[in-house]
């Protein structure tokens, strides 16, 4: 897998954060902030892996966040982070029913985060995005993401998400591109939808 300099910097920073959190956990396993940072680093690292490794890191992050929430059940940043983890997990799951379970869990987490910190714009936007996510999931997998992650032929959605050179990349590189695009697409769909809702109707001719 080829990394840009920005990706490489992110990788180094996230790995450093993960290692620091792991060391701190040995000293104080009841530090919810530390567990949340650890999980956040794992989620960041998961975006720079192939699909199989991404799933493992996301599962690990979910376990860390659930541990943090056992210590502090109303920790809103951990709830928000857990919502993101479930959303990422859902998009990497081809099975619609299985993905829906993950999306539902994400929505519960985002709602709890909003309840704990109602003024947080990011939490509210995340909650709005979750309602659109299942439809986006179906669209992506309908266009062959499942085949793509197995190194199959390019899909329309995947092709649109990478530049022209993308078609010549190795399958592992393409998996990363698709995964990154999915995460971005969730946000894009939300912003486009919000923009459309604020556009005034055209004047009558």
VEXDRENLO-240145 format. One record per residue (C-alpha): residue in one letter; z, y, x. Coordinates in steps of 0.02 Angstrom, whole numbers, padded with zeros to 5 digits, always signed. Layout:
N
AZYX...
***
This chain:
205
X+00000+00000+00000X-00049+00171+00068X+00073+00317+00049X+00041+00502+00054X+00158+00606+00162X+00247+00664+00005X+00272+00484-00052X+00335+00435+00119X+00461+00579+00117X+00520+00527-00056X+00537+00349+00003X+00643+00399+00154X+00754+00514+00051X+00780+00387-00088X+00815+00248+00034X+00943+00358+00124X+01025+00399-00044X+01028+00215-00090X+01108+00163+00074X+01238+00302+00065X+01283+00256-00113X+01297+00073-00066X+01417+00116+00076X+01519+00231-00038X+01530+00094-00169X+01621-00018-00046X+01751+00120-00022X+01765+00166-00206X+01683+00050-00334X+01750+00156-00479X+01651+00313-00434X+01533+00337-00583X+01441+00481-00497X+01403+00372-00347X+01339+00230-00458X+01226+00353-00550X+01155+00419-00386X+01126+00240-00327X+01032+00199-00487X+00930+00359-00476X+00877+00314-00299X+00826+00140-00357X+00721+00213-00498X+00636+00331-00376X+00602+00188-00256X+00535+00081-00399X+00391+00203-00423X+00331+00166-00246X+00326-00024-00264X+00211-00152-00342X+00247-00200-00522X+00351-00354-00482X+00465-00263-00359X+00474-00113-00477X+00542-00223-00616X+00676-00293-00501X+00731-00120-00444X+00734-00054-00622X+00842-00201-00677X+00959-00166-00531X+00967+00019-00580X+01008-00028-00760X+01153-00137-00699X+01221+00007-00593X+01209+00131-00737X+01293+00012-00859X+01432-00008-00731X+01448+00182-00718X+01458+00197-00907X+01596+00068-00915X+01695+00186-00803X+01642+00345-00896X+01561+00305-01066X+01513+00486-01102X+01433+00526-00933X+01276+00610-00999X+01174+00608-00837X+01202+00419-00824X+01151+00398-01007X+00993+00499-00977X+00954+00401-00818X+00981+00237-00913X+00859+00297-01047X+00729+00326-00912X+00760+00154-00838X+00735+00069-01007X+00576+00173-01036X+00506+00123-00866X+00549-00059-00901X+00461-00051-01069X+00298+00016-00997X+00293-00125-00870X+00314-00254-01009X+00150-00311-01091X+00240-00392-01239X+00249-00264-01380X+00407-00334-01460X+00498-00344-01294X+00442-00167-01250X+00503-00104-01420X+00677-00170-01384X+00678-00072-01220X+00611+00085-01304X+00745+00072-01438X+00879+00057-01304X+00805+00209-01216X+00810+00310-01376X+00994+00268-01404X+01034+00323-01226X+00938+00487-01241X+01020+00523-01410X+01193+00495-01335X+01149+00607-01187X+01094+00744-01309X+01252+00721-01411X+01358+00745-01255X+01257+00893-01188X+01159+00971-01334X+01100+01122-01234X+01010+01015-01104X+00823+01044-01128X+00774+00893-01023X+00879+00774-01129X+00802+00841-01290X+00625+00827-01222X+00659+00649-01165X+00717+00604-01340X+00556+00677-01414X+00448+00583-01288X+00529+00417-01331X+00463+00427-01509X+00285+00438-01441X+00308+00307-01305X+00276+00146-01407X+00107+00212-01465X+00061+00256-01285X+00120+00084-01228X+00006-00003-01353X-00142+00105-01302X-00117+00071-01117X-00098-00117-01135X-00242-00124-01260X-00352-00056-01121X-00302-00193-01002X-00150-00141-00902X-00089-00320-00909X-00250-00381-00827X-00244-00237-00704X-00069-00279-00642X-00132-00453-00606X-00272-00381-00500X-00404-00393-00635X-00545-00275-00683X-00518-00089-00703X-00474-00027-00875X-00530+00137-00953X-00354+00209-00948X-00324+00154-00770X-00492+00220-00710X-00456+00388-00788X-00290+00397-00699X-00356+00380-00522X-00490+00472-00426X-00661+00400-00387X-00595+00320-00229X-00471+00223-00336X-00599+00092-00382X-00612+00042-00199X-00426+00026-00169X-00337-00140-00153X-00258-00207-00311X-00082-00170-00247X-00128+00013-00224X-00203+00019-00398X-00044-00055-00472X+00054+00088-00397X-00070+00217-00462X-00060+00146-00637X+00129+00140-00635X+00140+00319-00575X+00015+00372-00707X+00115+00289-00846X+00271+00386-00801X+00171+00548-00793X+00078+00508-00953X+00239+00499-01053X+00278+00678-01006X+00098+00735-01029X+00089+00665-01205X+00248+00756-01252X+00191+00922-01181X+00017+00910-01258X+00094+00869-01426X+00214+01015-01412X+00074+01134-01360X-00034+01082-01508X+00109+01113-01628X+00120+01293-01566X-00067+01333-01570X-00108+01450-01717X-00245+01393-01836X-00420+01461-01801X-00468+01616-01901X-00579+01586-02054X-00764+01622-02029
***
